[in-house]
Amino acid sequence: MTSTAGGRSEPRPRALNQYVLKVHSRCDLACDHCYVYEHADQSWRVRPREIAPETVAAAATRIAEHAHRHGLGRVHLVLHGGEPLLLGPVRLAAVLTRLRAVIEPVAELDLRMQSNGVLLNARLCEILVAHRVRVGISLDGDAAANDRHRRFAGGASSHPAVRRALALLRSPEYRPSYAGILCTIDVRNDPIRVYEALLAEAPPRIDLLLPHATWNAPPPRPGGAPTPYADWLLRIYRRWVRDGRPVGIRLFDSLLATGAGGRSGAESVGLDPADLAVVETDGAWELADSMKTAYDGAAGIGLDVFRHPADAVVSHPEFARSQRGMARLCPTCRRCPVVAQCGGGLRAHRYSDTGGFDNPSVYCADLKELIVSINRETPPPGAARARQPATPAGHDPDLMLDGVPAGDLLDDLGTGHGSAASLRRLADAQLGYVRGLVVELADRVAGTPTAVAAWELLARLDEEAADALSATFAHPYLRRWARLCLAPPAGETADPAQLAGLAASAAVRAGVEAELAVPVRAGLVHLPGLGAVELDQPGEPHALLAVAAGGFTARAGRSTVAVPSTAVMAPPAAHPSPAGEQGPPAGQGPPAGWRSVRRAELDGSRILVEDLDPYRDCYEWPAAPRLDAAALASWQRSLAAAWQRIRRDAPGQVPGLRAGLRAVTPLRAAPTGRLRSATSRDAFGAVGTVEADPDALAVLLVHEFQHVKLGALLDLTPLFDPAYPERLHVPWRDAPRPLEGALQGTYAHLAVADIWRARPGPEAAGHYRRYRDWTAGAIDALAATGALTGHGTRFVRRMGETLHSWPRAQGR
């Protein structure tokens, strides 16, 4: 602890893990309640219109070095303005690429954007999806409510344009980039109409914001009502509760969390420490944007990213004064019984010319009335649901995902299993994600003749052979290749020319005539999901690949390899050929130079034994090299036997595995013999593992496939607040885990407990009790964080219901 001159005890400043990057300082709307243009601070007038590449690079470097110095595993960055979409697609993509390239080798980067949505179109959505940017859209309700303030400079309505943007974000291919809606309150608008208008846009989350005001410029209070903002919010709160809390509303979620002793997760209420800094278009470090409403220059601290590291921001006196906590509040606030929930409100809302920030919030009466009423009306945890009539799974009218009821998906996956329909839904979303990455990559390399030919072929196949194209895009390691091309980490080499290999693979799968140049890497032409051609022509960078209905031919220099379609699409042979390659039916050897993908037959289902794809080495443990004939046969036997164990011990897993498991990648065995297995968020449908006895391999496959499912669900909808800073103690790890890691482990152990529940014997009984107790404790810890979204709450609750339906001892 440190002490101020006034004698107050101060908490030591924390490391920064939240940033706002202003990428454009102008806006295409003229909202009359905007704090940037309409309030006290007018510094936007002297700043560059858009951020320069060198400023982006400097800001990214400062963020990365700060994360490295403080050991931060994740940082959060919001692109802001003005209006960030005014950058246009090319400059926006360049900014996103630079940010990921510099920061992600050091820490995971959670990228967000806040936009008015007016300029959003399909091309920009594809860029946002490709770069994994979640965008929040500003909308104040229906047309009448929205157009009170959010209008174009000439007075025209922005409402139709914003709704078009939201319709784009609701579509399956762009839904991963939909973060939610930000709504600024105007008490003249009908609160229920506003709520219903926002809910109709199926947002993952809603932020209801009090309009910025100070004691110098108080908020309007029509009719002289003492607490009009509390009254307005409480009408929505009561309706929201009656509706079963269909979507997360940050203000309400924060007050409920702090009321239960948890963290706020919001800047506007609670006593959570501040860990956010702003970078302006000229590179200036500033305090939180809300400070601009206090007085001209209130957010400035005289530092910039070119000369000052982020540590200088944290140690700056003004940043220290902006920290949240009891010590920063005036005596009136410190004596208030709801201070732990209110936190004094936003610091800017406490400002007056006479008292500075040493005042209660200008919304003090409203905040107190809102909190007292919520505390009085909120039932104990779980009671609200217990009093509601039960609804069948899949028919919850409140929870929405991609514009349709989400209850079926969340409840189905929350059992720890996963139906074929649920896995197809996850797979469809992943397919849209990968397509977006490929579109962005094609835009990047559009100037090269090879890329132009590849893209034209892909566009043609999209019309003529859509199923073959989708099957090609579904290859598990395609997403990793595309992401590496778009944002290669340090030490990794991008290979955008493989776009031609992707197009060739789709053409071969479709049997559509085509001819194009494809890259040769280490003597191989890779066709994702199909195999590779080995060319005896060292040094050739490209091969000419000609596709026809009966197969294809690859030529480089004097080397030619002809591969018939029977060798490409043949079912797995009962026994590998002497060369260890799988190929055409018995009696025909594989063509010289053709390395086919390997497959394993799992009781009528076929999966890849992926030992060839150059992007398969994406796990914590290294991938094994190409298997020889004996090793392949052993893997095929082990997988078939493990599959039978899964059918016996975990039959509920079988439909989902059949629909979603596409590849098993052999990993190098540990020198100690310890079992290894892994998954990657960039390889949906793939599991990496070492070979093991059937019982152990069955557990590894089920365990890792849980991570596959949960990763895909997290791509589809947020289950928790990513800004939640605390780590959770879980019994299966010595060190505490971040919230996502704890959730992933809990979900995996739920399925493992189910397997041990079915196995006989005292050893299995002990394993079952241990995994069941681990999972039960972790579920309680997750629920207690207060950081789960509406979807996350339902998902975790369903896991708990599943677990508590099982007996304490073994037995189905």
N, C-alpha and C positions, 0 to 999 in steps of 0.2 A: 504494500500500500504506500501511496505518496500523500503529501498534504499540500493544500493550497495556502496562500497567504492568509486567507480568511479562516483557516483552521479546519476546513472540511476534509474528511478522509476521502481519497479518490481511488478508484480502481485503476490498475495499470492498463494502459491502452492495449487492445488486442491487435493481432495482425489483420490486415485487410483481406477479405475474400469476396467482396462485392464491389463492382465497379460499374459506372455509367460512362459510356463513351459517346460524346456528341459528334456525330458524323456529318451533320448538316445543320446550319444555324438558322435556316429560313423555313417557312411553312407555306403550304398551298391552301390552308384555311385561315380564317380570321376569327378564331374563337374569342369572344369578348371576356371569357373568364380565364384565359391562359396566363399563367404566372411568368412565362418567359417574355412575352411581348407586352402584356397589359398591366403588369405589376411594377413594384418599385425599382427593381434592378433592370437596367437597360443596356447591359454590357454586350448583348447580342449585336448591337449596332456597329461595334468596332471589331467583331470577330470575323475570321474568314467564313465565306459562305459554306464551304465544305472542307472536310478534313483532308490534309495532304498525305500522300503515301508515307513520307518520312515521319509525320506525326503519328500515324498508325503504328509504324515500326517501333518508334520510341516508346509509345504507350505499351505495346505488347511486350517489349523487352523489360520495361519496369515491372509489369505485372508478373512476368515469368521469374525475374530475379527475386522478387518479393516472395512468391510462392516457394521457390527453392530455398531461400534463406530460412523461412519459417516452417518448412516441411508440410505445406498445404497440399493435400491430395486433390483438391477441387477448388476452382474459382468460378465466380458467377459474373457475367458481363452482359450488360444491357446496351444495345445500340439505341440512341435517342437523338432528339433534335431540339427545336425544329421538327422537321419531318425526315426521317432517315431514308425513306424510299425516293426522295428527290435525288439521291446519288445516282439512280439508274442501275440497271442490271449489271453492266460491266464493272463499274466502280464498286458497287456493293459486293459483287463476287470477289473482287480483288482485296477488299478490306477483310472479308471473312476468311479468305485463304491465308492472308498474312497473319491474322490473329491465331488461327489454329496452328499454323506452321511454327510460330514462335512459342506459343504457350503450351500446347499439348504435349511436347516432349517432357515438360516439367510437371504439369498438373492437368487433370481432366478439366475441360472447359465447357461450362454450361452457358450457351449463348442464347440470349433473348433479344427481342426488339419490341419497342413500343411505337405504334403507328396509328395514324388516323384512318388508314386503309384505303384512302381515295385512289391511290395509284396502283394498288395491288392488282396484279394480273397473273395469268398462268405461268408466264416465264419467270416472274419474280418468285412465285410460289415454288417452282421447281428449284430455284437457287436456294431458297430457305430450307426446303426439305433436304437437298443435297448437302448443305452445310450444317444440318441439324440445329436450325435456329427456330425457336418457338416465339411466335409473335402475338403480342397482346394488341387488341383493337379498341380504340376509344369510341364508345357509343353511349349516349345518355338516355336511351329508351326508345319509345316510338317516335314517329316523325315529328309530332308536335313538341315532345320533350327535347329531342335531340337538337331541333332547329332553334330553340331558344338561344343557344350559344354557338353551336358548331356549324357555322355557315362559311361559304366562300366570301371573299372580299366584296363582291358585288351584291351580296345578300342571298344568293341562291342556296338551296338546300343541299347539304352533303349526305343526307340520309340514304337516298337510293344507291349512291356510290359505296357507302360503307356497308350496306347490306349485301351488295354484290361481292365485296371482299370477304365478308363472313360466309357467304354461300360457297365461295372457293375453298375456304379453310375447312368447311364441313365435309367437303368431298373426300372420299377414302384416300386418294393419292396425296392429298395435302394435309389431311387431318393431323399427322405427326407434328406439324408446325403450328397448330392452333393452341395458344397458351391460355386465352381467355379474353374477357371484356373488362375494360376500365370505364366506370360510369361516375361522373361528377354529379353530386346531388344538387338539385334545385327544388326547394320545398314547395314551389308553385306547381310542380308536376305531380300528378297522381301517383303515389308510390306503387300501388298494385299494378297499374298499367305499365309502369317502368319495369317492374319485376317480371311481369309476363312477357314483355317485349324482349328483355334480355334472355330469359329462359328459352324463348322460342328459337334463339340462335344456337342452342345446344352447346354453350361454352363449357370448357373443362373447369373454369373458375371465373368468379365475378369479383371485382374489386369495387366497392362503393366508397367514394372519396368525398370527404367534406370539402367544400370549396375553400381555397386558400384565403385566409383573412388574418388580420391582426387587431390589436386594441386601437391602433390608429385608423384602421379601415375595417370596422366590424362587419360580420356577415349580415345580410338582410334578414329581418325577422318579421314577416308579414303579419299584420294585425297585432303586433306587440306580444305575441305568444312567448312565454318564458323559455320553452324548450322545443321549438318547432323541428329541429333536426333529429332529436331523440324520438319525437312523436312519429316523424316520417319513417325513420329506420325501424321503429318497433312494429309498425304495420307490416313492413316486409318481413321482419324477423318472425312474427307470429304466423304469417302465411307460410314462410319457409319451413318452420317447424311442423306445421300441419301437413305440409307436402312431403314430409319425411326427409328434409334437407337434401333435395335432389342434386344439388351442385354445391361445391365449396364456395362460400362467400367469405373472403379473407377477414373482414372486420369481425364478423360473428364468430368465425372459427377461432380467431385470436383471443377474443374475449372469453369464449368458452374454455379455451386451453389455459389461459392465465387464471381463470376462476377455479380450475382444477389443480392449480399449482404448477402448471407447465410453462413452456416458453410461448412467447407471442408469435414470433415469426413475421412480424409486421413493424414497419417504421412508425406507424401512426399511434399505436397504443403499446402498453407494456413497458417493462424496464430492461429489455434485452439490450446489451451493449451495441453501440453503433460500430459497424465495420465496413462502411461504404465510402467511396470517394468518387468524384466526378472528374472526367478529363474533357475539357472543352475542345472546340475545333482548332484552336491555336495551341493546344497542348498544355494549357493551364490546368493545374490541379485545383479543384474546388470542393467545398462541402456539399452536402445534399442539396439537390435542386430546389427543394421547398424553401430554402433560406432566401431565395430571390424575392419572395413576397414580403420580406421584412423591411429591407432598405437597400438602396443601391450599393452594391459591393459586398453585401452581407455574406455571400458564398465564397468570396475570394480569400486566398491565403498567401498569395504572392509566390507560389511555387509552380514549376512546370516540369513536364516529363523529360525535357532535354537536359536539364541541369540537376534535377532532384529525384532521388529514388522514392519509392512509396513509403519507406521507413521515415523519411522526412515529413511526410504528411501525417503519419500516426503520431509523431512526436511534436507536431506543431501545436502551440497553445490553443489556437482556435478550434482545431480538431478535438483536443482534449475537452474544451468547453462544450463541444457539441455531443459528447458522449452521453448516453442515457444512464439512468441510475438515480437513486434517491438523493444522492449528494448534489445533483444538478438542479433539483427542484426547489421552488420557493417554500417558505414555511407553511403556507396554506395548503399546498399540495402534500407536503410530507405528513401533515396531520390528517389527511383525508382517508377514510376507511377503505376506499376503492383504489388507492394509489397504485397498488401492485398490478391492477388490471389496466387502469388508465395510463399510468406512466407520465402523466402531465400532458398527453397528446403530443402533437408535433411541436418541436421547439420553435419553429417559425410562428406558430399560432399563439405563442406566449409573448410576442414582442410588443413593446410600447416605447415611445420616445422617452418617456420619463423613467421607466423601470427597466429598460432593456428587455432581457429575456427572463428576468426574475419576477414573473407573474404566473398565475394559473393560465390555462388555455382560454382563449376567447370563446371556446366551445365548452368551457368547464361545466356549466349547468346541464348542457345536452349530454355530455359524456357521462356525468354522474347518473342522470336519470336513465340513460340507456343501460348502463352496467347494473344498476340496482334492479331494474325491471327484468333484465335477462337472468340475473342471479335468482330472483324470486320465482321466475316462471319456468326455469329450466329444471326438468326432472333429473333424478339421479341417473348416472350412466347406465344405459341399457333399458331404462324404464319406458322411454318413449316407444321404442320398437316393440317392447313386450305388450303394450296396450293396443297396438295396431293389429287389425285383422291380417292374417297371413295371406300372402299372394304367391301364386305359383312361380317357381323359378322361370325367368325369361319373360315375365309379364309385369314387371315393375314399371309403371308408367313414368316414374320420376327420373331414374338414372338413365342418361342417354350417352351413347357412344357412337360417333360417326352418324348421328341423326337417327339411330334406331335404339330401342331399349337395350341397355347394357347388362341387365340383371342376369340374363342367361349366360353370357360369357364370364362375368365375374364369379357367379355362383358355381358354374361348372369347373372353372380352373381352380377356384378356391377350395374345392374338395381335395385338391392334390392330384386329381386325375386330369382329364381333358378329353372331351369327345372329339370325334373326327370333324364335326361341324365347327367346333371352337378352333381346332388347329388349322382348318382351312381358312377361317376368318383371320387368324394371325398371319398365315402364309400369304394371303391376299394383300394384307397391309404391308408385309415385307417386300412383296413384289413391287408394289407402288413406290416404296422407298428406294429400291434398287433402280427402278426405271428413272426416278428423279435424279439419282446420282449419275446415271449414264447420260441423261440429257445434258446435265451441267458439264460433264466431261466433254461431250461432243461439241458444246459451245466453245469450250476452251481451246480445242485443237481444230476448230473449223477451217483454219487457213491452210492446212496441209492436204495435199491431194489424196493421200491414203485415207485420212479421216473422212474426207468428203465422200469417197466411194463407200466406205464402211457405213457411214450414217445413211446414205441413200439406200443401201441394201437393207439396213435395219428398218427404215421407214417403209420400204416395199414389203418386207416380211410382216410388218405390223398389220398391213392390209390383207396380204395374201395367205399368211400362215401364222395367225396370231397365237394359236396353241403351241406351235413349235417355238415361237419367240418367247412366250411365257415360260415354257419348260427350260429354255436356255437361261433366262434371267433368274430362274429359281435355283440355279446351282449355288450351293452354300458359300463358296469363297469368292463369288463375284463382287459382293458388297465390299469385301476387304480390298480387293484390287482397285475398285473405283475410288474408295476413300483414300487409299495411298496415293493415287494419281492426283486427287484434288488437294490433298494436304499431306505431302510426304514428311514424316518425322525425320529428325536428324539421323543420318546413317542409312536411310532407306532410299531406294531408287525407284522413281515413278516410271511406269511403262504405259503411257497413254496410247502408244501404237497398237497395244493389244486390243483396242477397240475393233480392229480388223479381224483379230482372232475370234472375238465374240460374235461378230457378224457372220464369219465363216462357219462357226459352230451352229448357229441358228439355221443357216442355209443348208448345211449337211443334214441336220435333224429334220428339216422340212422337205428335203429332196428337191429344192428349187435351184434351177440353173443360175449360176453366178460365177464370176471370176474377179479376184481381187488380190492385191499384194498383202501378205501377212508377215508379221515379224518372226524372225528366227532368234531364239534365245538359247545359248549353250547348245546349239545344234538341233534344237527341238522347235517345232511349231505346235503350240498348245491350243487345243480346241476345248474350251471349258465344258466339263461334264461329259465329254466323249472320249478324250484321249490325247495323244500327241504323236506327231510324225517326226521320226529321226532322219535327218538328211545328212548324207555323207558328203558334205560340201562346206568345210570349215571357212569361217570368215564371211559368209553370205549374210547380210543383214535382213534380207527379205526373201520370201518364196512366193511363187505364183500359185495360188490355189484355185483350181477349177472344179466346180461342183456341178453334178448332173444327177438325174433321178437314180442312177445305179450306183452312185458313190462319188468319190472325188479323187483328184490327182494333185500332188504337190511337187513343184519343180523349183530347184535352186541350182543355178549353174548347170552341171552335167548330171546332177542327181535327180532322179524321179521316183516317187513312191505313189503307186496306185492302190487305193483302199476301197473295196466294194462296200456297199451299204450293209451287206450281211455281216461284215466284220465290225462295223461300227455299232449297230443296234442289236447285235445278237444277244440272246439270253445267256446267263452264266453257264459255262460248261460244268459238267459234273466233276471233272477233274481238270486242273490247269494243264496247259500244253507243256512240253518239255522245257520250252523257253520261259515258262512262268507267266506267259501272257494269255489272256482270255480272248477268244476270237470266234470264228465261224463254227458251224456245227461240226460234229465229229467227222474225222476223215479229212478235214481241210485245216491246214495250219494258218496262223495269222500271217498277213502279208509282211514281207521283210520291211522293217522300218516303222511298223505300226505298233504303238504301245496303247492298248485299249485301257479304259478305266476297268477296275475290278469291281465285282459285285458279290454280294452274299445273298443267298436265298433264305428268307426267314418265314417259313411256313406260308408261302404264297406271296409274301412281300419281298421286294428286292431293294437293297440299299447299296450304296457305293462303299467299297473299302478303299478310301481315297488315299493313295500313296503316290500320287503323281502331280496333282495341281501345285503350281509354284507358290500359291498364296495360302496353302494349308498350314504353313508353319506360323500360326498366329496365337499360340497358346503359351501358358506359363512354362510348359515343358516342351522341349524340341520334338518336332515330328520325326518319325522313323524314315529311313530312306526307302526306296522302292523295294517291295518284298520279293524274295525269290519264290520259286514254285512251292517248296516245302512250307515256308512261312505263310504264304497265302492260304494254302490248304488248311494249315493249323488255325489260322484266323477264321476261316469260313466255318470250320467245325465248332470253334469256341463260340462264335456269334450265334450259330444255330442252337447250340445247347443252352446258352444264356437266354435266348428268346423263349425256349421252353420253360425255363425257370420263371421268367416274367409272367408267362401265361398261367403258370401254376400259382405263383405267390402274389402277383399283383395284376389280376385280370383287368382291373379298371384302367390300367395304364395302356393296355394294348391298342384300343382304338386311336388314341392320340399319337402313340408311337407309329402306328401304321400310316397315319396321315401326315405326320410331321418329321419323322426321322429320315433323313435323306442320305447321310454319310457318317461313317465311322472312320476316323483318321488314326492309324496306329502311331503311338508315341514311342520315343526311345525309352527303354526300360531303365529304371534307376539302378545305379551300381549296387545299392543296398538291397535291391529286390522289393522296395516299398512300392505299393500300388500308386499309380498316377492317373489322373483324369482331369479334363478341363473342357470349358466351352469359351466362346468368344461372342460378344454382342454383334460382331461383324460377320458371323457365320451361322445364320439361322438354319436350323435343321441338321447341324453337324455336331458331333461329339468327338473329342480326342481322348484316347485312353490307351493304356498298355493292355496287352493280352493277359488274361487271368483265368482262373478256374471258373466254370459256369456260374456257380453261386455268387462269387465275388463280382464277376463281370456283369451279371444281371443288376446288382446293386449299383455299380458304377454307371451303367447306362441309364437307369431310372433317375439316379441322383442328378446326373449332368443334364438330362433332358428337362428336368424341372427348371434349371437355369435357362435353358433355351426358351421354354414357354414364358417364364417370367420376364426375361429380357425383351421378348417380342411384345408382351403386354405393356411393358414400360415404354416401349417405342410408340405404342398406340395411345396411351393415356397416362398422365402422372398419377402415381399412387401415394406420393408424399411430397412435402415441400422440400425441394432440393437445397434450399438455403438453411435447412435445419442443421445447426453446427455441432450438436452433441454426438458423442459416440456411445454405443450401447454395449454393455457387458453381456456376452453370450457364453454359455457354459462350454461350448465346443472350441473356443479360442481363448488363448491366454490374454491377448491384447483386446481392448474394446474395439468394436467395429463401427464404421459409418452406417447410417441408417439403411442405405441400400444393401450393403453387405449383410447386415443382420436380417433384412427381409429375404434376401436370396438364400441365406443359410437356413432360415426357418422353413421356407417353402420346400427346399430340398430334403430337409430332415423329416418333414411331414410324410413324404413319400417313402423314405427309408424306413421310418417307423412302421408304415403299413406293410412293407415287405416282411419285416421281422415278426410282425403280428401273425403272419400266416405260417411261418416256419416252425417246425416242431422242435422240442428239446429245451433243456434248461439254459443252454448257452444263448439260443435265440430269444428265450424269455427275458434274459438279462439285457440283451441288446434292445429289445422292444421297450422295456421299462425306461432304459436310459434315453433313447431317442424320443419317446413320448414325453418324458419329463422335460428334456431339453426344449422341445418344441412348444410345450405348454407355457413354460416360463418366458420364452422369447415372444410368443404371441401377446402375452400380457404386457411385456415391456414395449412392444411396438405400439399397442393401443394406448399406452400411457404417455407417449411422447407428445400427443396433441398435434403431430405434424402430418398425420395422414389426411389425404383428400377425401372427398365423399366416396369416390371409387375405391380408394385405399382402405377406408374404414370398412366398406362392405366386403372387400376381398379378405382382409384379415379376420373380420368377424366370421366369415364363412369357413376359414381355416380352423378357427376355434371351435365352431359348431361341429365340424367334421371330427376333430380330435376328441372332443368330449363325448361324441357318440360311441367311441370305442371303449371297451372295458379296460380296467387297469392292468389286467393280466392278458395273456395271449388269447387268441380266438376271434374268428370272424363274427 
